[in-house]
Amino acid sequence: MWGEMLAEAARVAQGPDPVAARPLVDRLLSAKPGDADALTLAGIVAQRTGRMEDAVRAFGDACAADPRDAGRRQNLGVALKNAGAYEEALQAFAAALELRPGHAATLANLGSCLIAAERYDEALEMLTQAGDSADALNNTGVALARLGRHGEAVSRYRRSLELRPGHLDTALNLVDALAACGQGGEAESLVGQVLRVQPRNPRAANQLGLMRERAGDYTGAVNVLRRAFDPAQPNHALGINLVRAMIRAGQERDALGVCGKLVATQPSVTTPVALALAAFEKLGWTGDRERIMALDRFVTVHDIDAAPGFEDLATFNAALVEELRAHPSLTFEPEGLVTRQGRQSADLVDARSPAIGALARIARDHLASAHARLAEEPADHSLLHALPEEWSLTLWGTILRPGGEVGPHIHAPNWLSGVYYPEFAGEDGAFAIGLLPEELGGGGTPVTYQPRAGRMILFPSYLWHATLPFGGDKERISFAFDLVPKGVGRAHRLL
């Protein structure tokens, strides 16, 4: 009887409706609370229904009940990786390897976890130990692509597909690598094959839509993305790309309709609000644009007069400049970002230097104060619908050469953003809200805020903002920071 109950629960847990397995698993655990197989099924159901913390707990209990089973350790590692606990996941995979040395699937998972932790060279070293394994070769391709070695990635993906023909994720990884190598024709042909079989595959539609967009065929991009977009169950990333293509194709009213669907189904993410602002601007709907921007309500200016651990503000600001200039992560015009003629740092939130550490405390305090104030207001705006319960801080610095700029961009899906100026001279180079990026056709109606030494400006992360170009012979230094909602936002990083 027990074996039959286990088999039926396993069948349902791994079927199309894993929620239906919960009562079966609960019955198993009521009969044998510490049974490793029942706990494993509980972990599978939790993982497949998006309850990551419950999955980690169940798989951990299964490991405790059956500590010599390598597969249970691997299950725990996958759950921890999916929950973003990469170091703990690596420990679980290492424990699985001790029990089952050289196991290709475990090595592939360990390599995948190192990739997620952005430790690409270590991932490659680990994945080579897995030999000619389809999973390991696919993950090797991902690591190589992240390192910019797209040609090598192509060869690994091709070999993986030889071993496992038709594997969807590998095929779509190959599409990305081919496109990065300039082999757009083959990439488009391959993704087209996928879409003929799965016309609503969101990743494949995004890939082909972006190819059309890069070629300047915005209407073609809209057609590809619209076919895959399901308004009843919208895929957020697909919807964002569809809205952007619609704006470029002059279909702003349709873009606003898609934005509404995205906001309604995922109110915690404000990226569609930013795109709605661009559509309002293009349509000339000034009232709607100003209502959503709500500058007087949500943008605040703070002149800092003291910093913890420093005798006066001038000493603090000078130390900030010195510490940023010396930081080893400063990168000139980092790929994928909008800094031009300037250098930008990686995330500094954990920096041990005294001035940057003090700025992190000041930024965190001001964000916390703004969060508390806005939490008391009536939830009558998209920003307030997205108010996060838990959040963290991300912080980075930028040094611009004369003539440099930070082009129009947003920080969504983060919630609230800020900029701090440790020094500033002259009148040009102001902070501007409202300019649109070239990817949306440019333009916009800027509202400027004048920087000064010690000034901090807070603003919603969905607002398009930029620094205006400046002349002279001195560099401009600023620090940006974000309130990062747990499970929604993302910390700053260099590619």
C-alpha positions in Angstrom: 0.0 0.0 0.0 2.8 2.5 0.9 4.6 1.8 -2.4 1.4 2.4 -4.3 0.7 5.7 -2.5 4.3 6.8 -3.2 4.1 5.9 -6.9 0.8 7.8 -7.3 2.0 10.9 -5.5 5.2 10.8 -7.6 3.2 10.5 -10.8 1.0 13.5 -10.0 3.9 15.6 -8.5 5.8 15.3 -11.8 2.7 15.7 -14.0 1.1 18.8 -15.5 -0.7 19.8 -12.3 1.7 19.4 -9.3 -0.6 21.3 -7.0 -2.9 18.3 -7.1 -0.2 16.2 -5.5 -0.2 18.2 -2.3 -3.0 16.2 -0.5 -1.3 13.0 -1.5 2.1 14.1 -0.1 0.4 15.4 3.0 -1.1 12.0 3.6 2.2 10.3 3.1 3.9 12.7 5.6 1.1 12.2 8.1 1.7 8.5 8.0 5.6 8.7 8.0 6.7 12.3 8.9 10.4 11.5 8.5 10.3 9.4 5.4 13.0 10.5 2.9 10.9 9.6 -0.2 7.9 11.5 1.0 10.0 14.5 1.9 11.6 14.4 -1.5 8.1 14.5 -3.2 7.2 17.4 -0.9 10.3 19.2 -2.2 9.4 18.5 -5.8 5.9 19.8 -5.4 7.1 22.9 -3.6 9.7 23.6 -6.3 7.3 23.1 -9.2 4.8 25.4 -7.6 7.3 28.2 -6.9 7.6 27.8 -3.1 11.4 27.8 -3.0 11.8 28.1 0.7 9.5 25.1 1.3 11.4 23.2 -1.4 14.8 23.8 0.3 13.4 22.8 3.7 11.8 19.6 2.4 14.9 18.5 0.4 17.1 19.4 3.4 14.9 17.2 5.7 15.2 14.4 3.1 19.0 14.6 3.2 18.9 14.5 7.0 16.7 11.4 6.9 18.9 9.7 4.2 22.4 11.3 4.4 24.1 8.8 2.1 21.9 9.3 -0.9 23.7 11.5 -3.5 20.5 12.2 -5.5 18.9 13.8 -2.5 21.9 16.1 -2.1 21.7 17.0 -5.7 18.0 17.9 -5.3 18.9 20.1 -2.4 21.6 21.8 -4.4 19.2 22.6 -7.3 16.6 24.1 -4.9 19.2 26.2 -3.2 20.5 27.4 -6.5 17.0 28.3 -7.6 16.6 30.2 -4.4 19.8 32.2 -5.1 21.7 30.6 -2.2 24.7 29.8 -4.4 27.3 29.0 -1.8 25.0 26.6 0.1 24.1 25.1 -3.2 27.7 24.5 -4.1 28.2 22.8 -0.8 25.3 20.5 -1.5 26.6 19.6 -4.9 30.1 19.0 -3.5 28.6 16.6 -0.9 26.8 14.8 -3.7 30.0 14.4 -5.6 31.7 12.9 -2.6 29.1 10.3 -2.5 29.1 9.8 -6.3 32.5 10.9 -7.7 32.7 12.0 -11.3 28.9 11.9 -11.8 28.3 13.9 -15.0 24.8 15.3 -14.0 26.1 16.6 -10.7 29.2 18.2 -12.3 26.9 19.8 -14.8 24.7 21.2 -12.1 27.7 22.4 -10.1 28.9 24.2 -13.2 25.5 25.7 -13.7 25.5 27.0 -10.1 29.0 28.5 -10.6 27.7 30.3 -13.7 24.7 31.6 -11.7 27.2 32.9 -9.2 29.1 34.6 -12.0 32.2 32.4 -11.4 32.6 31.5 -15.1 36.2 30.4 -15.2 35.6 28.0 -12.2 32.5 26.7 -14.0 34.6 25.9 -17.1 37.2 24.0 -15.0 34.4 22.0 -13.3 32.5 21.3 -16.5 35.5 19.8 -18.3 35.5 17.0 -15.7 32.0 15.9 -16.9 33.3 14.8 -20.3 31.1 14.4 -23.4 27.9 15.1 -21.5 25.0 17.0 -23.2 24.1 18.9 -20.1 27.8 19.8 -19.3 28.4 20.8 -22.9 25.4 23.1 -22.9 26.5 24.7 -19.6 30.0 25.0 -20.9 28.6 27.0 -23.8 26.7 29.3 -21.4 29.9 29.9 -19.4 31.9 30.7 -22.6 29.2 33.0 -23.9 29.2 34.9 -20.6 32.9 35.4 -21.1 32.3 36.7 -24.6 33.8 33.6 -26.2 30.8 33.1 -28.5 32.5 31.1 -31.2 33.7 28.5 -28.7 30.2 28.5 -27.3 28.7 27.6 -30.7 30.9 24.5 -31.0 29.8 23.3 -27.5 26.1 23.8 -28.2 26.4 22.0 -31.6 28.0 19.0 -29.9 25.4 19.0 -27.1 22.7 18.9 -29.8 24.4 16.0 -31.5 24.2 14.1 -28.3 20.7 15.3 -27.5 18.9 16.3 -30.7 16.1 18.8 -30.5 16.8 19.9 -26.9 15.0 23.3 -26.8 17.1 25.2 -24.3 20.4 24.2 -26.0 18.9 25.1 -29.4 17.9 28.6 -28.2 21.3 29.1 -26.5 22.8 28.3 -29.9 20.6 31.0 -31.5 22.0 33.6 -29.1 25.6 32.5 -29.7 25.2 32.5 -33.5 23.6 36.0 -33.4 26.5 37.2 -31.3 29.0 35.8 -33.8 27.3 37.7 -36.7 25.7 34.5 -38.1 22.3 36.1 -38.1 20.9 34.1 -41.1 21.5 30.7 -39.4 20.3 32.1 -36.0 17.0 33.3 -37.6 16.5 30.0 -39.5 17.0 28.0 -36.3 14.7 30.1 -34.1 12.1 30.1 -36.9 12.2 26.2 -36.8 11.4 26.4 -33.0 8.6 28.9 -33.5 7.0 26.7 -36.2 6.7 23.9 -33.6 6.0 26.2 -30.6 4.6 29.5 -32.0 4.1 30.9 -28.5 7.5 30.0 -27.1 8.4 33.3 -25.3 12.1 33.0 -25.5 12.2 32.1 -29.2 9.7 34.9 -29.9 11.9 37.4 -28.0 15.0 36.3 -29.9 13.4 36.6 -33.3 11.6 39.9 -32.3 14.9 41.4 -31.2 16.6 40.3 -34.5 13.8 42.1 -36.4 14.2 45.2 -34.1 17.9 45.4 -34.6 17.4 45.3 -38.3 15.0 48.3 -38.0 11.9 46.2 -38.9 9.8 47.3 -35.9 6.5 46.3 -37.5 8.0 42.8 -38.1 9.2 42.7 -34.5 5.7 43.6 -33.3 4.1 40.8 -35.5 6.5 38.2 -34.1 6.1 39.2 -30.5 2.3 39.7 -30.7 1.7 36.2 -32.0 3.4 34.8 -28.9 1.9 37.2 -26.4 -1.1 35.9 -24.4 -3.0 38.8 -22.8 -4.8 36.4 -20.4 -1.5 35.1 -19.0 1.1 37.6 -20.2 4.8 36.8 -20.1 6.4 39.9 -18.6 9.7 39.9 -20.6 7.9 39.2 -23.8 5.4 42.0 -23.1 8.1 44.5 -22.4 9.8 43.8 -25.7 6.5 43.9 -27.5 5.7 47.4 -26.0 9.1 48.7 -27.0 8.7 47.5 -30.5 5.2 48.9 -30.7 6.4 52.4 -29.6 9.1 52.3 -32.3 6.5 51.1 -34.9 4.2 54.1 -34.0 1.6 51.8 -32.3 1.6 53.7 -29.0 -2.1 53.2 -28.2 -1.7 49.4 -28.5 1.5 49.7 -26.4 -0.5 51.3 -23.6 -2.9 48.4 -23.7 -0.2 45.9 -23.2 1.4 48.0 -20.5 -2.0 47.9 -18.7 -2.1 44.1 -18.9 1.5 43.8 -17.5 0.8 46.2 -14.6 -2.4 44.5 -13.7 -0.9 41.0 -13.6 2.4 42.0 -11.9 2.0 45.3 -10.1 5.3 44.8 -8.2 7.3 45.5 -11.4 7.2 49.1 -12.6 9.1 48.7 -15.9 5.8 48.9 -17.9 5.1 52.2 -16.2 8.3 53.6 -17.7 7.3 52.4 -21.1 3.8 53.9 -20.7 5.5 57.2 -20.0 7.3 57.0 -23.3 4.0 56.2 -25.1 2.3 59.2 -23.5 5.2 61.4 -24.6 5.0 60.1 -28.2 1.2 60.6 -28.2 1.5 64.1 -26.7 -0.7 63.1 -23.8 0.9 65.5 -21.4 -1.6 65.2 -18.6 -1.3 61.5 -18.4 2.5 61.7 -18.5 2.7 64.2 -15.7 0.2 62.3 -13.6 2.3 59.1 -13.8 5.6 61.0 -13.3 4.2 62.8 -10.2 7.5 64.7 -9.8 6.3 67.0 -7.0 5.1 64.0 -5.0 7.8 61.4 -5.5 11.1 63.3 -6.4 12.8 64.8 -3.4 16.1 66.8 -3.0 18.2 66.4 0.2 21.3 68.5 1.0 23.4 66.3 3.3 25.2 68.3 6.0 27.0 65.5 7.9 28.4 62.0 7.5 29.0 59.4 10.3 32.6 59.1 11.2 33.8 62.3 9.5 34.6 65.7 11.0 32.8 67.6 8.3 31.1 67.2 4.9 34.1 68.5 2.9 36.3 65.8 4.4 33.7 63.1 3.7 33.2 64.2 0.1 37.0 64.4 -0.5 37.4 60.9 0.9 34.5 59.6 -1.3 36.2 60.9 -4.4 39.6 59.4 -3.4 38.1 56.0 -2.6 36.1 55.8 -5.9 39.1 56.8 -8.0 41.2 54.0 -6.4 38.5 51.3 -6.7 39.7 48.4 -8.9 36.3 47.7 -10.5 36.1 51.0 -12.4 35.4 50.2 -16.0 35.5 52.5 -19.0 32.1 52.6 -20.9 31.0 49.2 -19.5 29.2 47.0 -21.9 25.4 47.1 -21.8 25.2 50.3 -19.8 24.7 53.9 -20.8 27.9 55.6 -19.5 29.7 57.5 -22.3 33.2 58.9 -22.0 33.4 57.7 -18.4 34.1 54.9 -15.9 31.7 53.1 -13.7 32.3 50.8 -10.7 30.8 47.5 -9.7 28.4 47.3 -6.7 30.0 49.1 -3.8 27.4 48.3 -1.1 29.8 46.0 0.7 32.9 48.2 0.3 35.0 48.3 3.4 36.4 51.8 2.8 35.1 54.3 5.3 33.6 57.0 3.1 31.8 54.7 0.7 30.6 52.7 3.8 29.3 56.0 5.3 27.5 56.9 2.1 25.8 53.5 2.0 24.5 54.1 5.5 23.2 57.6 4.5 21.6 56.2 1.3 20.0 53.4 3.2 18.6 55.7 5.9 17.1 58.1 3.3 15.6 55.3 1.3 14.1 53.8 4.5 12.6 57.2 5.4 11.1 57.6 2.0 9.7 54.1 2.0 8.1 54.7 5.4 6.6 58.0 4.3 5.2 56.5 1.1 3.8 53.5 2.9 1.5 55.9 4.8 0.0 57.3 1.7 -3.1 56.0 0.0 -2.2 53.4 -2.7 -3.5 55.4 -5.6 -0.5 55.2 -7.9 1.5 52.4 -9.6 4.6 53.2 -7.5 2.6 52.7 -4.3 1.0 49.5 -5.7 4.6 48.2 -6.1 5.7 49.1 -2.5 8.0 46.3 -1.4 8.0 44.8 2.1 11.6 43.7 2.0 14.5 45.3 0.2 18.2 45.8 0.0 20.6 48.5 -1.2 22.8 48.6 -4.3 25.3 51.4 -4.8 27.9 52.4 -7.5 30.0 55.3 -8.6 30.6 57.0 -12.0 33.4 59.2 -13.2 32.7 61.2 -16.4 35.3 62.9 -18.6 34.5 66.4 -19.8 31.9 66.0 -22.6 30.8 62.7 -21.1 27.2 61.7 -20.1 25.0 59.0 -18.7 22.3 58.5 -21.4 18.6 58.2 -20.7 17.7 55.0 -18.8 15.7 53.7 -15.9 16.5 51.6 -12.9 13.2 49.6 -12.8 12.5 46.9 -11.7 14.0 48.5 -8.7 11.7 50.7 -6.8 13.3 53.9 -5.6 16.6 55.4 -6.8 19.0 58.1 -5.9 22.1 60.0 -6.9 24.6 61.8 -4.6 27.2 64.4 -5.7 30.4 64.6 -3.6 31.6 67.6 -5.7 30.1 69.7 -8.5 31.2 72.9 -10.2 29.5 75.0 -12.9 26.0 75.0 -14.2 26.0 72.5 -17.0 25.8 68.7 -16.6 22.5 68.9 -14.7 20.5 65.8 -13.7 17.5 65.5 -16.1 14.3 63.5 -15.8 12.1 62.9 -18.9 14.5 62.3 -21.7 13.9 59.1 -23.7 16.6 56.8 -25.1 17.3 56.3 -28.7 15.9 52.7 -28.5 12.5 54.3 -28.1 13.2 57.0 -30.7 14.7 59.6 -28.4 13.1 62.9 -27.6 11.3 63.6 -24.4 10.6 66.7 -22.2 13.3 67.1 -19.6 12.9 68.5 -16.1 16.3 69.4 -14.7 17.6 69.3 -11.1 20.8 71.2 -10.4 23.5 69.2 -8.6 25.8 70.6 -6.0 28.3 69.1 -3.6 26.5 67.2 -0.9 23.2 67.0 -2.7 21.2 63.8 -2.9 18.2 63.4 -5.3 15.7 60.6 -4.8 13.3 59.5 -7.5 11.1 56.5 -8.6 13.2 54.0 -10.5 10.7 53.9 -13.4 11.5 57.5 -14.4 13.7 58.0 -17.4 16.7 60.1 -16.4 20.1 61.1 -17.7 22.9 63.5 -17.1 23.3 66.3 -19.6 26.6 66.8 -21.3 29.1 69.2 -19.8 32.3 71.0 -20.9 35.3 72.3 -19.0 38.4 70.4 -18.1 37.3 68.6 -14.8 35.8 65.1 -14.4 32.3 64.8 -12.8 31.8 62.3 -10.0 28.5 60.9 -8.7 27.2 57.9 -6.8 23.9 56.2 -7.8 22.0 53.8 -5.6 18.7 51.9 -5.6 16.2 50.3 -3.2 16.1 46.7 -4.6 12.8 44.9 -3.8 13.4 41.3 -2.7 12.5 38.8 -5.4 11.8 41.6 -8.0 14.7 44.0 -8.3 18.3 43.4 -9.2 21.6 44.8 -7.8 23.9 46.8 -10.1 26.6 44.8 -11.8 29.0 45.2 -14.7 28.8 42.6 -17.5 
